[in-house]
Amino acid sequence: MIRVSYQADDTTIEHAARRIAISTTAPFGLLRRRFEELVPAVSLTELHGEAEGGNAWEAIRRGAEWNAPYGLCRFWSDEPTVLMRAAGNDTPSATYLVGSLTLQARLFRHSPATMLYFPMRIELHEERTGRTVVGFEQPGAQLAGFGINKVTQAGYELDRLLGDLLEALDLPRPAALRR
């Protein structure tokens, strides 16, 4: 095996993170089903295939977001409970990677490094009390850390989309998502 050492520099950037958790009396199963109705699943494999097949960006974007009433799509989802049950914990939980292709393209254009935070991660779980918790990092706070005005503005737009989605789920818009 040949080892190669490359010249490299590293940068550490401190930035704010704001995790938001909304605890609600809405039953976990009902909230999860409603969330998945409002944030439709799209296949990244199919989207990549369309792009490689020469489809125009606008057609790809429109096709993915056509059934997304709040402009957000699910690119990935998992039910950790299935695996965690084997570890002795059967707490209902679901995790998602959610985003907007429109905003993803804008973010990528200004800084490909923004893909570290996009699509955004959203988690739902049921507490022992029976309440359901919806948790996520505020996208605007994460993206503001890049110090690029257009990226910060896209982050605020994501905050708005997320707040609209929460209200459609009959949950309150957190103060951090109000602009």
C-alpha positions as CSV (number, residue, x, y, z in Angstrom):
1,M,0.0,0.0,0.0
2,I,1.3,3.4,-0.9
3,R,0.7,6.2,1.6
4,V,0.5,9.7,0.4
5,S,0.4,12.8,2.6
6,Y,-1.3,15.8,1.2
7,Q,-0.8,19.4,2.2
8,A,-3.9,20.4,4.2
9,D,-5.1,23.2,6.4
10,D,-8.0,23.1,8.8
11,T,-10.3,25.8,10.0
12,T,-12.6,25.7,13.1
13,I,-15.6,27.9,12.9
14,E,-17.7,28.6,16.0
15,H,-21.4,29.1,15.3
16,A,-24.7,29.2,17.1
17,A,-26.9,26.1,17.2
18,R,-30.5,26.3,18.4
19,R,-32.3,23.0,19.1
20,I,-36.1,23.3,19.3
21,A,-38.2,20.7,21.0
22,I,-42.0,20.9,20.9
23,S,-43.8,18.7,23.4
24,T,-47.5,18.0,22.5
25,T,-50.4,16.0,23.6
26,A,-50.9,14.8,19.9
27,P,-50.6,11.0,19.8
28,F,-47.3,9.9,18.2
29,G,-48.8,7.7,15.5
30,L,-51.3,10.4,14.5
31,L,-48.7,13.1,14.4
32,R,-46.3,10.9,12.4
33,R,-48.9,10.0,9.8
34,R,-49.9,13.6,9.4
35,F,-46.3,14.7,9.1
36,E,-45.7,12.1,6.4
37,E,-48.8,13.3,4.5
38,L,-47.7,16.9,4.5
39,V,-44.0,16.1,3.7
40,P,-44.1,13.6,0.9
41,A,-41.2,11.2,0.3
42,V,-39.1,11.6,-2.8
43,S,-36.5,9.1,-4.0
44,L,-33.0,10.6,-4.3
45,T,-32.1,7.6,-6.5
46,E,-34.9,8.6,-8.9
47,L,-33.9,12.3,-8.8
48,H,-30.3,11.4,-9.6
49,G,-31.5,9.2,-12.4
50,E,-33.6,12.1,-13.9
51,A,-30.6,14.4,-13.7
52,E,-28.3,11.9,-15.3
53,G,-30.9,11.2,-17.9
54,G,-30.7,14.8,-19.0
55,N,-33.9,16.2,-17.5
56,A,-34.0,19.9,-17.0
57,W,-33.6,21.2,-13.4
58,E,-36.9,22.9,-13.4
59,A,-38.7,19.7,-14.4
60,I,-36.9,17.7,-11.7
61,R,-37.6,20.3,-9.0
62,R,-41.3,20.8,-10.0
63,G,-41.8,17.0,-10.1
64,A,-40.4,16.5,-6.6
65,E,-42.2,19.4,-5.0
66,W,-45.5,19.1,-6.8
67,N,-47.2,17.2,-4.0
68,A,-45.4,19.1,-1.2
69,P,-48.0,21.5,0.1
70,Y,-45.5,23.2,2.4
71,G,-42.6,23.1,-0.1
72,L,-40.7,20.4,1.9
73,C,-40.0,16.8,0.9
74,R,-38.7,13.8,2.8
75,F,-35.4,12.6,1.3
76,W,-34.9,9.9,3.9
77,S,-36.6,8.4,6.9
78,D,-35.9,5.9,9.6
79,E,-37.8,4.2,12.5
80,P,-35.1,3.8,15.2
81,T,-37.5,1.8,17.3
82,V,-37.1,-1.3,15.2
83,L,-33.4,-1.6,15.9
84,M,-33.6,-0.1,19.5
85,R,-36.2,-2.7,20.4
86,A,-33.4,-5.3,20.1
87,A,-31.4,-3.2,22.6
88,G,-34.3,-3.2,25.1
89,N,-36.0,0.1,24.3
90,D,-39.3,0.3,22.4
91,T,-39.9,4.0,22.6
92,P,-41.7,5.1,19.4
93,S,-39.4,7.3,17.3
94,A,-39.1,8.4,13.7
95,T,-36.3,10.5,12.1
96,Y,-36.3,12.3,8.8
97,L,-34.1,14.3,6.4
98,V,-36.3,17.0,5.0
99,G,-35.7,19.9,2.6
100,S,-36.7,21.9,-0.4
101,L,-34.9,21.3,-3.7
102,T,-35.4,25.0,-4.6
103,L,-33.6,26.1,-1.4
104,Q,-31.0,23.3,-1.7
105,A,-30.0,24.6,-5.1
106,R,-29.7,28.2,-3.9
107,L,-27.6,27.1,-0.8
108,F,-25.3,24.9,-2.9
109,R,-24.8,27.7,-5.4
110,H,-23.5,30.1,-2.6
111,S,-21.6,27.5,-0.7
112,P,-21.5,23.7,-1.2
113,A,-20.5,23.4,2.5
114,T,-24.1,24.2,3.4
115,M,-24.9,20.6,2.5
116,L,-23.5,19.7,6.0
117,Y,-26.8,21.1,7.4
118,F,-29.2,20.4,4.5
119,P,-31.5,18.6,4.2
120,M,-32.4,19.3,7.8
121,R,-33.0,16.5,10.3
122,I,-36.3,16.3,12.1
123,E,-37.1,13.7,14.9
124,L,-40.3,12.6,16.5
125,H,-40.6,10.5,19.6
126,E,-43.0,9.6,22.4
127,E,-42.1,10.4,25.9
128,R,-42.8,8.0,28.8
129,T,-45.6,10.5,29.8
130,G,-47.3,9.8,26.5
131,R,-46.6,13.2,25.1
132,T,-45.0,13.4,21.6
133,V,-41.9,15.5,21.0
134,V,-40.9,17.0,17.7
135,G,-37.3,18.1,17.7
136,F,-35.0,19.8,15.1
137,E,-32.1,22.3,14.9
138,Q,-33.3,25.7,13.7
139,P,-32.1,25.9,10.1
140,G,-31.7,29.7,10.1
141,A,-29.3,29.6,13.1
142,Q,-27.1,26.9,11.5
143,L,-26.9,28.6,8.1
144,A,-26.2,32.0,9.5
145,G,-22.9,30.6,10.7
146,F,-21.6,30.7,7.1
147,G,-21.6,34.5,7.2
148,I,-23.0,34.7,3.6
149,N,-26.0,36.9,3.4
150,K,-27.8,34.9,0.7
151,V,-27.3,31.7,2.8
152,T,-28.6,33.4,5.9
153,Q,-31.7,34.5,4.0
154,A,-32.3,31.0,2.7
155,G,-32.0,29.8,6.3
156,Y,-34.7,32.3,7.4
157,E,-36.9,31.0,4.5
158,L,-36.4,27.5,5.8
159,D,-37.4,28.7,9.3
160,R,-40.6,30.1,7.7
161,L,-41.4,26.8,5.8
162,L,-40.8,24.8,9.0
163,G,-43.0,27.1,11.0
164,D,-45.8,26.9,8.4
165,L,-45.5,23.1,8.5
166,L,-45.8,23.0,12.3
167,E,-48.9,25.2,12.2
168,A,-50.4,22.8,9.6
169,L,-49.7,20.0,12.1
170,D,-51.8,22.0,14.7
171,L,-48.6,22.8,16.6
172,P,-47.5,26.3,17.7
173,R,-44.9,28.1,15.7
174,P,-41.9,28.5,18.1
175,A,-40.8,32.1,18.7
176,A,-37.4,31.3,17.1
177,L,-39.2,30.6,13.8
178,R,-41.1,33.9,13.8
179,R,-39.7,36.7,11.6
